Amino acid sequence: MYIDGKVIIMSLISKIKSKLNNLNAKNEFLSGSTVALALIPEAIAFSIIANVSHWLGFIQLL
């Protein structure tokens, strides 16, 4: 039973590793930074609406 579970886990790990190796790092970095930059004005706007300091909204992103 334990060996079967270990084989299943190892096969899942190898599938995940192969998918991660196939990712285009440039596209992943670009999409992540775009989303991060888009969230900055939104966090500041929501903090202004909530009547708290805009720095508090910016810090919540971190």
PDBQT receptor file of N, H, CA, C and O in Angstrom, charges set to zero:
ATOM      1  N   MET A   1       0.827  -1.198   0.000  1.00  0.00    +0.000 N 
ATOM      2  CA  MET A   1       0.000   0.000   0.000  1.00  0.00    +0.000 C 
ATOM      3  C   MET A   1       0.864   1.251   0.000  1.00  0.00    +0.000 C 
ATOM      4  O   MET A   1       0.608   2.181  -0.765  1.00  0.00    +0.000 OA
ATOM      5  N   TYR A   2       1.888   1.284   0.852  1.00  0.00    +0.000 N 
ATOM      6  H   TYR A   2       2.096   0.528   1.473  1.00  0.00    +0.000 HD
ATOM      7  CA  TYR A   2       2.753   2.458   0.944  1.00  0.00    +0.000 C 
ATOM      8  C   TYR A   2       3.535   2.658  -0.340  1.00  0.00    +0.000 C 
ATOM      9  O   TYR A   2       3.752   3.792  -0.767  1.00  0.00    +0.000 OA
ATOM     10  N   ILE A   3       3.967   1.553  -0.969  1.00  0.00    +0.000 N 
ATOM     11  H   ILE A   3       3.791   0.631  -0.622  1.00  0.00    +0.000 HD
ATOM     12  CA  ILE A   3       4.735   1.661  -2.208  1.00  0.00    +0.000 C 
ATOM     13  C   ILE A   3       3.869   2.235  -3.314  1.00  0.00    +0.000 C 
ATOM     14  O   ILE A   3       4.337   3.066  -4.093  1.00  0.00    +0.000 OA
ATOM     15  N   ASP A   4       2.617   1.811  -3.399  1.00  0.00    +0.000 N 
ATOM     16  H   ASP A   4       2.236   1.137  -2.766  1.00  0.00    +0.000 HD
ATOM     17  CA  ASP A   4       1.717   2.339  -4.421  1.00  0.00    +0.000 C 
ATOM     18  C   ASP A   4       1.504   3.836  -4.242  1.00  0.00    +0.000 C 
ATOM     19  O   ASP A   4       1.496   4.589  -5.216  1.00  0.00    +0.000 OA
ATOM     20  N   GLY A   5       1.331   4.263  -2.995  1.00  0.00    +0.000 N 
ATOM     21  H   GLY A   5       1.337   3.652  -2.204  1.00  0.00    +0.000 HD
ATOM     22  CA  GLY A   5       1.158   5.687  -2.729  1.00  0.00    +0.000 C 
ATOM     23  C   GLY A   5       2.392   6.472  -3.091  1.00  0.00    +0.000 C 
ATOM     24  O   GLY A   5       2.304   7.583  -3.612  1.00  0.00    +0.000 OA
ATOM     25  N   LYS A   6       3.548   5.890  -2.812  1.00  0.00    +0.000 N 
ATOM     26  H   LYS A   6       3.619   4.987  -2.388  1.00  0.00    +0.000 HD
ATOM     27  CA  LYS A   6       4.810   6.558  -3.137  1.00  0.00    +0.000 C 
ATOM     28  C   LYS A   6       4.980   6.674  -4.644  1.00  0.00    +0.000 C 
ATOM     29  O   LYS A   6       5.465   7.694  -5.133  1.00  0.00    +0.000 OA
ATOM     30  N   VAL A   7       4.590   5.649  -5.382  1.00  0.00    +0.000 N 
ATOM     31  H   VAL A   7       4.196   4.820  -4.985  1.00  0.00    +0.000 HD
ATOM     32  CA  VAL A   7       4.692   5.677  -6.843  1.00  0.00    +0.000 C 
ATOM     33  C   VAL A   7       3.765   6.743  -7.410  1.00  0.00    +0.000 C 
ATOM     34  O   VAL A   7       4.145   7.463  -8.333  1.00  0.00    +0.000 OA
ATOM     35  N   ILE A   8       2.572   6.853  -6.877  1.00  0.00    +0.000 N 
ATOM     36  H   ILE A   8       2.263   6.268  -6.126  1.00  0.00    +0.000 HD
ATOM     37  CA  ILE A   8       1.612   7.861  -7.349  1.00  0.00    +0.000 C 
ATOM     38  C   ILE A   8       2.150   9.260  -7.084  1.00  0.00    +0.000 C 
ATOM     39  O   ILE A   8       2.072  10.132  -7.950  1.00  0.00    +0.000 OA
ATOM     40  N   ILE A   9       2.693   9.476  -5.895  1.00  0.00    +0.000 N 
ATOM     41  H   ILE A   9       2.756   8.768  -5.192  1.00  0.00    +0.000 HD
ATOM     42  CA  ILE A   9       3.232  10.798  -5.556  1.00  0.00    +0.000 C 
ATOM     43  C   ILE A   9       4.419  11.133  -6.447  1.00  0.00    +0.000 C 
ATOM     44  O   ILE A   9       4.539  12.264  -6.917  1.00  0.00    +0.000 OA
ATOM     45  N   MET A  10       5.297  10.164  -6.683  1.00  0.00    +0.000 N 
ATOM     46  H   MET A  10       5.200   9.245  -6.301  1.00  0.00    +0.000 HD
ATOM     47  CA  MET A  10       6.464  10.408  -7.530  1.00  0.00    +0.000 C 
ATOM     48  C   MET A  10       6.053  10.710  -8.969  1.00  0.00    +0.000 C 
ATOM     49  O   MET A  10       6.673  11.550  -9.621  1.00  0.00    +0.000 OA
ATOM     50  N   SER A  11       5.026  10.043  -9.470  1.00  0.00    +0.000 N 
ATOM     51  H   SER A  11       4.522   9.360  -8.940  1.00  0.00    +0.000 HD
ATOM     52  CA  SER A  11       4.579  10.316 -10.832  1.00  0.00    +0.000 C 
ATOM     53  C   SER A  11       3.941  11.704 -10.919  1.00  0.00    +0.000 C 
ATOM     54  O   SER A  11       4.107  12.399 -11.921  1.00  0.00    +0.000 OA
ATOM     55  N   LEU A  12       3.216  12.111  -9.878  1.00  0.00    +0.000 N 
ATOM     56  H   LEU A  12       3.081  11.547  -9.064  1.00  0.00    +0.000 HD
ATOM     57  CA  LEU A  12       2.645  13.461  -9.867  1.00  0.00    +0.000 C 
ATOM     58  C   LEU A  12       3.732  14.517  -9.818  1.00  0.00    +0.000 C 
ATOM     59  O   LEU A  12       3.635  15.540 -10.497  1.00  0.00    +0.000 OA
ATOM     60  N   ILE A  13       4.771  14.280  -9.020  1.00  0.00    +0.000 N 
ATOM     61  H   ILE A  13       4.850  13.450  -8.469  1.00  0.00    +0.000 HD
ATOM     62  CA  ILE A  13       5.876  15.236  -8.931  1.00  0.00    +0.000 C 
ATOM     63  C   ILE A  13       6.589  15.351 -10.267  1.00  0.00    +0.000 C 
ATOM     64  O   ILE A  13       6.952  16.455 -10.672  1.00  0.00    +0.000 OA
ATOM     65  N   SER A  14       6.797  14.241 -10.961  1.00  0.00    +0.000 N 
ATOM     66  H   SER A  14       6.502  13.344 -10.632  1.00  0.00    +0.000 HD
ATOM     67  CA  SER A  14       7.472  14.300 -12.255  1.00  0.00    +0.000 C 
ATOM     68  C   SER A  14       6.626  15.033 -13.292  1.00  0.00    +0.000 C 
ATOM     69  O   SER A  14       7.168  15.743 -14.139  1.00  0.00    +0.000 OA
ATOM     70  N   LYS A  15       5.305  14.870 -13.236  1.00  0.00    +0.000 N 
ATOM     71  H   LYS A  15       4.865  14.294 -12.548  1.00  0.00    +0.000 HD
ATOM     72  CA  LYS A  15       4.432  15.603 -14.157  1.00  0.00    +0.000 C 
ATOM     73  C   LYS A  15       4.479  17.100 -13.883  1.00  0.00    +0.000 C 
ATOM     74  O   LYS A  15       4.513  17.904 -14.815  1.00  0.00    +0.000 OA
ATOM     75  N   ILE A  16       4.481  17.476 -12.609  1.00  0.00    +0.000 N 
ATOM     76  H   ILE A  16       4.453  16.823 -11.852  1.00  0.00    +0.000 HD
ATOM     77  CA  ILE A  16       4.543  18.895 -12.248  1.00  0.00    +0.000 C 
ATOM     78  C   ILE A  16       5.870  19.490 -12.681  1.00  0.00    +0.000 C 
ATOM     79  O   ILE A  16       5.905  20.603 -13.206  1.00  0.00    +0.000 OA
ATOM     80  N   LYS A  17       6.963  18.766 -12.469  1.00  0.00    +0.000 N 
ATOM     81  H   LYS A  17       6.934  17.862 -12.043  1.00  0.00    +0.000 HD
ATOM     82  CA  LYS A  17       8.275  19.264 -12.877  1.00  0.00    +0.000 C 
ATOM     83  C   LYS A  17       8.357  19.449 -14.379  1.00  0.00    +0.000 C 
ATOM     84  O   LYS A  17       8.946  20.424 -14.845  1.00  0.00    +0.000 OA
ATOM     85  N   SER A  18       7.780  18.535 -15.149  1.00  0.00    +0.000 N 
ATOM     86  H   SER A  18       7.302  17.743 -14.770  1.00  0.00    +0.000 HD
ATOM     87  CA  SER A  18       7.844  18.661 -16.599  1.00  0.00    +0.000 C 
ATOM     88  C   SER A  18       7.031  19.857 -17.076  1.00  0.00    +0.000 C 
ATOM     89  O   SER A  18       7.416  20.525 -18.035  1.00  0.00    +0.000 OA
ATOM     90  N   LYS A  19       5.910  20.133 -16.416  1.00  0.00    +0.000 N 
ATOM     91  H   LYS A  19       5.597  19.590 -15.637  1.00  0.00    +0.000 HD
ATOM     92  CA  LYS A  19       5.122  21.307 -16.796  1.00  0.00    +0.000 C 
ATOM     93  C   LYS A  19       5.836  22.597 -16.426  1.00  0.00    +0.000 C 
ATOM     94  O   LYS A  19       5.778  23.576 -17.169  1.00  0.00    +0.000 OA
ATOM     95  N   LEU A  20       6.511  22.603 -15.276  1.00  0.00    +0.000 N 
ATOM     96  H   LEU A  20       6.558  21.807 -14.672  1.00  0.00    +0.000 HD
ATOM     97  CA  LEU A  20       7.239  23.795 -14.868  1.00  0.00    +0.000 C 
ATOM     98  C   LEU A  20       8.429  24.052 -15.776  1.00  0.00    +0.000 C 
ATOM     99  O   LEU A  20       8.771  25.208 -16.025  1.00  0.00    +0.000 OA
ATOM    100  N   ASN A  21       9.056  23.019 -16.268  1.00  0.00    +0.000 N 
ATOM    101  H   ASN A  21       8.777  22.080 -16.066  1.00  0.00    +0.000 HD
ATOM    102  CA  ASN A  21      10.189  23.194 -17.166  1.00  0.00    +0.000 C 
ATOM    103  C   ASN A  21       9.752  23.747 -18.513  1.00  0.00    +0.000 C 
ATOM    104  O   ASN A  21      10.546  24.383 -19.207  1.00  0.00    +0.000 OA
ATOM    105  N   ASN A  22       8.508  23.515 -18.890  1.00  0.00    +0.000 N 
ATOM    106  H   ASN A  22       7.864  22.998 -18.326  1.00  0.00    +0.000 HD
ATOM    107  CA  ASN A  22       8.018  23.958 -20.191  1.00  0.00    +0.000 C 
ATOM    108  C   ASN A  22       7.476  25.384 -20.165  1.00  0.00    +0.000 C 
ATOM    109  O   ASN A  22       7.139  25.932 -21.215  1.00  0.00    +0.000 OA
ATOM    110  N   LEU A  23       7.386  25.990 -18.993  1.00  0.00    +0.000 N 
ATOM    111  H   LEU A  23       7.660  25.546 -18.140  1.00  0.00    +0.000 HD
ATOM    112  CA  LEU A  23       6.837  27.335 -18.907  1.00  0.00    +0.000 C 
ATOM    113  C   LEU A  23       7.798  28.347 -19.506  1.00  0.00    +0.000 C 
ATOM    114  O   LEU A  23       9.018  28.205 -19.421  1.00  0.00    +0.000 OA
ATOM    115  N   ASN A  24       7.223  29.355 -20.105  1.00  0.00    +0.000 N 
ATOM    116  H   ASN A  24       6.233  29.470 -20.174  1.00  0.00    +0.000 HD
ATOM    117  CA  ASN A  24       8.036  30.428 -20.656  1.00  0.00    +0.000 C 
ATOM    118  C   ASN A  24       8.220  31.463 -19.550  1.00  0.00    +0.000 C 
ATOM    119  O   ASN A  24       7.278  32.165 -19.183  1.00  0.00    +0.000 OA
ATOM    120  N   ALA A  25       9.433  31.551 -19.028  1.00  0.00    +0.000 N 
ATOM    121  H   ALA A  25      10.198  30.981 -19.326  1.00  0.00    +0.000 HD
ATOM    122  CA  ALA A  25       9.695  32.401 -17.868  1.00  0.00    +0.000 C 
ATOM    123  C   ALA A  25       9.453  33.875 -18.175  1.00  0.00    +0.000 C 
ATOM    124  O   ALA A  25       8.988  34.617 -17.310  1.00  0.00    +0.000 OA
ATOM    125  N   LYS A  26       9.757  34.298 -19.372  1.00  0.00    +0.000 N 
ATOM    126  H   LYS A  26      10.135  33.695 -20.074  1.00  0.00    +0.000 HD
ATOM    127  CA  LYS A  26       9.560  35.700 -19.731  1.00  0.00    +0.000 C 
ATOM    128  C   LYS A  26       8.078  36.074 -19.685  1.00  0.00    +0.000 C 
ATOM    129  O   LYS A  26       7.719  37.126 -19.157  1.00  0.00    +0.000 OA
ATOM    130  N   ASN A  27       7.238  35.235 -20.225  1.00  0.00    +0.000 N 
ATOM    131  H   ASN A  27       7.530  34.380 -20.654  1.00  0.00    +0.000 HD
ATOM    132  CA  ASN A  27       5.796  35.512 -20.220  1.00  0.00    +0.000 C 
ATOM    133  C   ASN A  27       5.224  35.460 -18.810  1.00  0.00    +0.000 C 
ATOM    134  O   ASN A  27       4.345  36.254 -18.472  1.00  0.00    +0.000 OA
ATOM    135  N   GLU A  28       5.704  34.549 -17.991  1.00  0.00    +0.000 N 
ATOM    136  H   GLU A  28       6.418  33.904 -18.265  1.00  0.00    +0.000 HD
ATOM    137  CA  GLU A  28       5.231  34.457 -16.614  1.00  0.00    +0.000 C 
ATOM    138  C   GLU A  28       5.621  35.698 -15.818  1.00  0.00    +0.000 C 
ATOM    139  O   GLU A  28       4.815  36.225 -15.051  1.00  0.00    +0.000 OA
ATOM    140  N   PHE A  29       6.847  36.161 -15.997  1.00  0.00    +0.000 N 
ATOM    141  H   PHE A  29       7.501  35.733 -16.620  1.00  0.00    +0.000 HD
ATOM    142  CA  PHE A  29       7.296  37.356 -15.293  1.00  0.00    +0.000 C 
ATOM    143  C   PHE A  29       6.509  38.578 -15.752  1.00  0.00    +0.000 C 
ATOM    144  O   PHE A  29       6.109  39.401 -14.928  1.00  0.00    +0.000 OA
ATOM    145  N   LEU A  30       6.286  38.703 -17.047  1.00  0.00    +0.000 N 
ATOM    146  H   LEU A  30       6.610  38.034 -17.716  1.00  0.00    +0.000 HD
ATOM    147  CA  LEU A  30       5.554  39.844 -17.587  1.00  0.00    +0.000 C 
ATOM    148  C   LEU A  30       4.111  39.869 -17.099  1.00  0.00    +0.000 C 
ATOM    149  O   LEU A  30       3.598  40.932 -16.748  1.00  0.00    +0.000 OA
ATOM    150  N   SER A  31       3.458  38.730 -17.073  1.00  0.00    +0.000 N 
ATOM    151  H   SER A  31       3.874  37.866 -17.358  1.00  0.00    +0.000 HD
ATOM    152  CA  SER A  31       2.065  38.700 -16.618  1.00  0.00    +0.000 C 
ATOM    153  C   SER A  31       1.963  38.966 -15.119  1.00  0.00    +0.000 C 
ATOM    154  O   SER A  31       1.040  39.648 -14.674  1.00  0.00    +0.000 OA
ATOM    155  N   GLY A  32       2.889  38.443 -14.347  1.00  0.00    +0.000 N 
ATOM    156  H   GLY A  32       3.640  37.890 -14.708  1.00  0.00    +0.000 HD
ATOM    157  CA  GLY A  32       2.866  38.686 -12.914  1.00  0.00    +0.000 C 
ATOM    158  C   GLY A  32       3.126  40.132 -12.559  1.00  0.00    +0.000 C 
ATOM    159  O   GLY A  32       2.473  40.686 -11.674  1.00  0.00    +0.000 OA
ATOM    160  N   SER A  33       4.079  40.751 -13.246  1.00  0.00    +0.000 N 
ATOM    161  H   SER A  33       4.610  40.301 -13.965  1.00  0.00    +0.000 HD
ATOM    162  CA  SER A  33       4.376  42.159 -12.956  1.00  0.00    +0.000 C 
ATOM    163  C   SER A  33       3.252  43.068 -13.431  1.00  0.00    +0.000 C 
ATOM    164  O   SER A  33       3.001  44.102 -12.813  1.00  0.00    +0.000 OA
ATOM    165  N   THR A  34       2.572  42.708 -14.512  1.00  0.00    +0.000 N 
ATOM    166  H   THR A  34       2.776  41.868 -15.015  1.00  0.00    +0.000 HD
ATOM    167  CA  THR A  34       1.439  43.502 -14.984  1.00  0.00    +0.000 C 
ATOM    168  C   THR A  34       0.307  43.491 -13.962  1.00  0.00    +0.000 C 
ATOM    169  O   THR A  34      -0.287  44.531 -13.677  1.00  0.00    +0.000 OA
ATOM    170  N   VAL A  35       0.014  42.337 -13.422  1.00  0.00    +0.000 N 
ATOM    171  H   VAL A  35       0.496  41.493 -13.654  1.00  0.00    +0.000 HD
ATOM    172  CA  VAL A  35      -1.044  42.230 -12.413  1.00  0.00    +0.000 C 
ATOM    173  C   VAL A  35      -0.656  43.002 -11.152  1.00  0.00    +0.000 C 
ATOM    174  O   VAL A  35      -1.489  43.686 -10.558  1.00  0.00    +0.000 OA
ATOM    175  N   ALA A  36       0.603  42.890 -10.750  1.00  0.00    +0.000 N 
ATOM    176  H   ALA A  36       1.280  42.334 -11.234  1.00  0.00    +0.000 HD
ATOM    177  CA  ALA A  36       1.059  43.603  -9.555  1.00  0.00    +0.000 C 
ATOM    178  C   ALA A  36       0.954  45.111  -9.738  1.00  0.00    +0.000 C 
ATOM    179  O   ALA A  36       0.529  45.820  -8.827  1.00  0.00    +0.000 OA
ATOM    180  N   LEU A  37       1.336  45.596 -10.897  1.00  0.00    +0.000 N 
ATOM    181  H   LEU A  37       1.682  45.020 -11.637  1.00  0.00    +0.000 HD
ATOM    182  CA  LEU A  37       1.251  47.042 -11.149  1.00  0.00    +0.000 C 
ATOM    183  C   LEU A  37      -0.189  47.518 -11.259  1.00  0.00    +0.000 C 
ATOM    184  O   LEU A  37      -0.499  48.651 -10.890  1.00  0.00    +0.000 OA
ATOM    185  N   ALA A  38      -1.064  46.670 -11.759  1.00  0.00    +0.000 N 
ATOM    186  H   ALA A  38      -0.812  45.749 -12.059  1.00  0.00    +0.000 HD
ATOM    187  CA  ALA A  38      -2.472  47.051 -11.872  1.00  0.00    +0.000 C 
ATOM    188  C   ALA A  38      -3.157  47.113 -10.514  1.00  0.00    +0.000 C 
ATOM    189  O   ALA A  38      -4.139  47.838 -10.356  1.00  0.00    +0.000 OA
ATOM    190  N   LEU A  39      -2.668  46.378  -9.542  1.00  0.00    +0.000 N 
ATOM    191  H   LEU A  39      -1.870  45.789  -9.670  1.00  0.00    +0.000 HD
ATOM    192  CA  LEU A  39      -3.293  46.355  -8.221  1.00  0.00    +0.000 C 
ATOM    193  C   LEU A  39      -2.938  47.561  -7.360  1.00  0.00    +0.000 C 
ATOM    194  O   LEU A  39      -3.648  47.858  -6.400  1.00  0.00    +0.000 OA
ATOM    195  N   ILE A  40      -1.855  48.260  -7.684  1.00  0.00    +0.000 N 
ATOM    196  H   ILE A  40      -1.278  48.019  -8.464  1.00  0.00    +0.000 HD
ATOM    197  CA  ILE A  40      -1.443  49.407  -6.865  1.00  0.00    +0.000 C 
ATOM    198  C   ILE A  40      -2.509  50.497  -6.837  1.00  0.00    +0.000 C 
ATOM    199  O   ILE A  40      -2.911  50.899  -5.745  1.00  0.00    +0.000 OA
ATOM    200  N   PRO A  41      -2.996  51.006  -7.987  1.00  0.00    +0.000 N 
ATOM    201  CA  PRO A  41      -4.034  52.046  -7.914  1.00  0.00    +0.000 C 
ATOM    202  C   PRO A  41      -5.337  51.560  -7.285  1.00  0.00    +0.000 C 
ATOM    203  O   PRO A  41      -6.044  52.325  -6.629  1.00  0.00    +0.000 OA
ATOM    204  N   GLU A  42      -5.644  50.284  -7.491  1.00  0.00    +0.000 N 
ATOM    205  H   GLU A  42      -5.069  49.663  -8.023  1.00  0.00    +0.000 HD
ATOM    206  CA  GLU A  42      -6.869  49.745  -6.901  1.00  0.00    +0.000 C 
ATOM    207  C   GLU A  42      -6.785  49.727  -5.384  1.00  0.00    +0.000 C 
ATOM    208  O   GLU A  42      -7.750  50.087  -4.709  1.00  0.00    +0.000 OA
ATOM    209  N   ALA A  43      -5.659  49.320  -4.841  1.00  0.00    +0.000 N 
ATOM    210  H   ALA A  43      -4.875  49.028  -5.388  1.00  0.00    +0.000 HD
ATOM    211  CA  ALA A  43      -5.498  49.286  -3.387  1.00  0.00    +0.000 C 
ATOM    212  C   ALA A  43      -5.542  50.686  -2.799  1.00  0.00    +0.000 C 
ATOM    213  O   ALA A  43      -6.128  50.897  -1.737  1.00  0.00    +0.000 OA
ATOM    214  N   ILE A  44      -4.928  51.641  -3.479  1.00  0.00    +0.000 N 
ATOM    215  H   ILE A  44      -4.451  51.470  -4.342  1.00  0.00    +0.000 HD
ATOM    216  CA  ILE A  44      -4.952  53.018  -2.984  1.00  0.00    +0.000 C 
ATOM    217  C   ILE A  44      -6.363  53.583  -3.045  1.00  0.00    +0.000 C 
ATOM    218  O   ILE A  44      -6.790  54.278  -2.123  1.00  0.00    +0.000 OA
ATOM    219  N   ALA A  45      -7.093  53.295  -4.117  1.00  0.00    +0.000 N 
ATOM    220  H   ALA A  45      -6.746  52.730  -4.866  1.00  0.00    +0.000 HD
ATOM    221  CA  ALA A  45      -8.462  53.790  -4.238  1.00  0.00    +0.000 C 
ATOM    222  C   ALA A  45      -9.372  53.209  -3.159  1.00  0.00    +0.000 C 
ATOM    223  O   ALA A  45     -10.175  53.933  -2.570  1.00  0.00    +0.000 OA
ATOM    224  N   PHE A  46      -9.254  51.922  -2.898  1.00  0.00    +0.000 N 
ATOM    225  H   PHE A  46      -8.602  51.334  -3.376  1.00  0.00    +0.000 HD
ATOM    226  CA  PHE A  46     -10.079  51.308  -1.862  1.00  0.00    +0.000 C 
ATOM    227  C   PHE A  46      -9.738  51.841  -0.480  1.00  0.00    +0.000 C 
ATOM    228  O   PHE A  46     -10.615  51.974   0.374  1.00  0.00    +0.000 OA
ATOM    229  N   SER A  47      -8.472  52.145  -0.261  1.00  0.00    +0.000 N 
ATOM    230  H   SER A  47      -7.760  52.037  -0.955  1.00  0.00    +0.000 HD
ATOM    231  CA  SER A  47      -8.117  52.698   1.052  1.00  0.00    +0.000 C 
ATOM    232  C   SER A  47      -8.660  54.110   1.218  1.00  0.00    +0.000 C 
ATOM    233  O   SER A  47      -9.026  54.502   2.326  1.00  0.00    +0.000 OA
ATOM    234  N   ILE A  48      -8.719  54.877   0.137  1.00  0.00    +0.000 N 
ATOM    235  H   ILE A  48      -8.422  54.558  -0.763  1.00  0.00    +0.000 HD
ATOM    236  CA  ILE A  48      -9.317  56.217   0.210  1.00  0.00    +0.000 C 
ATOM    237  C   ILE A  48     -10.817  56.115   0.465  1.00  0.00    +0.000 C 
ATOM    238  O   ILE A  48     -11.374  56.882   1.249  1.00  0.00    +0.000 OA
ATOM    239  N   ILE A  49     -11.471  55.158  -0.205  1.00  0.00    +0.000 N 
ATOM    240  H   ILE A  49     -11.018  54.535  -0.843  1.00  0.00    +0.000 HD
ATOM    241  CA  ILE A  49     -12.910  54.963   0.004  1.00  0.00    +0.000 C 
ATOM    242  C   ILE A  49     -13.182  54.542   1.450  1.00  0.00    +0.000 C 
ATOM    243  O   ILE A  49     -14.182  54.950   2.041  1.00  0.00    +0.000 OA
ATOM    244  N   ALA A  50     -12.287  53.725   2.018  1.00  0.00    +0.000 N 
ATOM    245  H   ALA A  50     -11.474  53.394   1.538  1.00  0.00    +0.000 HD
ATOM    246  CA  ALA A  50     -12.459  53.259   3.394  1.00  0.00    +0.000 C 
ATOM    247  C   ALA A  50     -12.049  54.312   4.415  1.00  0.00    +0.000 C 
ATOM    248  O   ALA A  50     -12.148  54.088   5.621  1.00  0.00    +0.000 OA
ATOM    249  N   ASN A  51     -11.588  55.460   3.926  1.00  0.00    +0.000 N 
ATOM    250  H   ASN A  51     -11.508  55.642   2.946  1.00  0.00    +0.000 HD
ATOM    251  CA  ASN A  51     -11.209  56.591   4.764  1.00  0.00    +0.000 C 
ATOM    252  C   ASN A  51     -10.034  56.247   5.690  1.00  0.00    +0.000 C 
ATOM    253  O   ASN A  51     -10.019  56.603   6.869  1.00  0.00    +0.000 OA
ATOM    254  N   VAL A  52      -9.049  55.540   5.113  1.00  0.00    +0.000 N 
ATOM    255  H   VAL A  52      -9.061  55.250   4.156  1.00  0.00    +0.000 HD
ATOM    256  CA  VAL A  52      -7.794  55.277   5.806  1.00  0.00    +0.000 C 
ATOM    257  C   VAL A  52      -6.658  55.832   4.950  1.00  0.00    +0.000 C 
ATOM    258  O   VAL A  52      -6.870  56.228   3.804  1.00  0.00    +0.000 OA
ATOM    259  N   SER A  53      -5.474  55.856   5.506  1.00  0.00    +0.000 N 
ATOM    260  H   SER A  53      -5.302  55.534   6.437  1.00  0.00    +0.000 HD
ATOM    261  CA  SER A  53      -4.334  56.394   4.781  1.00  0.00    +0.000 C 
ATOM    262  C   SER A  53      -4.066  55.587   3.510  1.00  0.00    +0.000 C 
ATOM    263  O   SER A  53      -4.198  54.363   3.502  1.00  0.00    +0.000 OA
ATOM    264  N   HIS A  54      -3.687  56.288   2.435  1.00  0.00    +0.000 N 
ATOM    265  H   HIS A  54      -3.580  57.282   2.442  1.00  0.00    +0.000 HD
ATOM    266  CA  HIS A  54      -3.394  55.593   1.187  1.00  0.00    +0.000 C 
ATOM    267  C   HIS A  54      -2.148  54.714   1.316  1.00  0.00    +0.000 C 
ATOM    268  O   HIS A  54      -1.993  53.749   0.568  1.00  0.00    +0.000 OA
ATOM    269  N   TRP A  55      -1.270  55.037   2.249  1.00  0.00    +0.000 N 
ATOM    270  H   TRP A  55      -1.396  55.820   2.857  1.00  0.00    +0.000 HD
ATOM    271  CA  TRP A  55      -0.104  54.193   2.494  1.00  0.00    +0.000 C 
ATOM    272  C   TRP A  55      -0.518  52.848   3.079  1.00  0.00    +0.000 C 
ATOM    273  O   TRP A  55       0.128  51.832   2.823  1.00  0.00    +0.000 OA
ATOM    274  N   LEU A  56      -1.576  52.839   3.850  1.00  0.00    +0.000 N 
ATOM    275  H   LEU A  56      -2.101  53.664   4.058  1.00  0.00    +0.000 HD
ATOM    276  CA  LEU A  56      -2.073  51.581   4.409  1.00  0.00    +0.000 C 
ATOM    277  C   LEU A  56      -2.555  50.660   3.292  1.00  0.00    +0.000 C 
ATOM    278  O   LEU A  56      -2.311  49.454   3.323  1.00  0.00    +0.000 OA
ATOM    279  N   GLY A  57      -3.234  51.232   2.315  1.00  0.00    +0.000 N 
ATOM    280  H   GLY A  57      -3.432  52.212   2.290  1.00  0.00    +0.000 HD
ATOM    281  CA  GLY A  57      -3.670  50.430   1.173  1.00  0.00    +0.000 C 
ATOM    282  C   GLY A  57      -2.506  49.898   0.367  1.00  0.00    +0.000 C 
ATOM    283  O   GLY A  57      -2.549  48.772  -0.130  1.00  0.00    +0.000 OA
ATOM    284  N   PHE A  58      -1.462  50.707   0.235  1.00  0.00    +0.000 N 
ATOM    285  H   PHE A  58      -1.427  51.622   0.638  1.00  0.00    +0.000 HD
ATOM    286  CA  PHE A  58      -0.276  50.267  -0.495  1.00  0.00    +0.000 C 
ATOM    287  C   PHE A  58       0.466  49.164   0.266  1.00  0.00    +0.000 C 
ATOM    288  O   PHE A  58       0.955  48.213  -0.344  1.00  0.00    +0.000 OA
ATOM    289  N   ILE A  59       0.549  49.285   1.569  1.00  0.00    +0.000 N 
ATOM    290  H   ILE A  59       0.152  50.058   2.065  1.00  0.00    +0.000 HD
ATOM    291  CA  ILE A  59       1.253  48.293   2.375  1.00  0.00    +0.000 C 
ATOM    292  C   ILE A  59       0.499  46.969   2.364  1.00  0.00    +0.000 C 
ATOM    293  O   ILE A  59       1.118  45.911   2.475  1.00  0.00    +0.000 OA
ATOM    294  N   GLN A  60      -0.804  47.005   2.235  1.00  0.00    +0.000 N 
ATOM    295  H   GLN A  60      -1.307  47.864   2.145  1.00  0.00    +0.000 HD
ATOM    296  CA  GLN A  60      -1.588  45.766   2.206  1.00  0.00    +0.000 C 
ATOM    297  C   GLN A  60      -1.272  44.928   0.985  1.00  0.00    +0.000 C 
ATOM    298  O   GLN A  60      -1.517  43.721   0.989  1.00  0.00    +0.000 OA
ATOM    299  N   LEU A  61      -0.734  45.535  -0.059  1.00  0.00    +0.000 N 
ATOM    300  H   LEU A  61      -0.535  46.515  -0.062  1.00  0.00    +0.000 HD
ATOM    301  CA  LEU A  61      -0.345  44.751  -1.224  1.00  0.00    +0.000 C 
ATOM    302  C   LEU A  61       0.834  43.844  -0.925  1.00  0.00    +0.000 C 
ATOM    303  O   LEU A  61       0.984  42.782  -1.530  1.00  0.00    +0.000 OA
ATOM    304  N   LEU A  62       1.663  44.265   0.006  1.00  0.00    +0.000 N 
ATOM    305  H   LEU A  62       1.541  45.127   0.498  1.00  0.00    +0.000 HD
ATOM    306  CA  LEU A  62       2.850  43.475   0.314  1.00  0.00    +0.000 C 
ATOM    307  C   LEU A  62       2.462  42.338   1.192  1.00  0.00    +0.000 C 
ATOM    308  O   LEU A  62       3.313  41.537   1.577  1.00  0.00    +0.000 OA
TER     309      LEU A  62
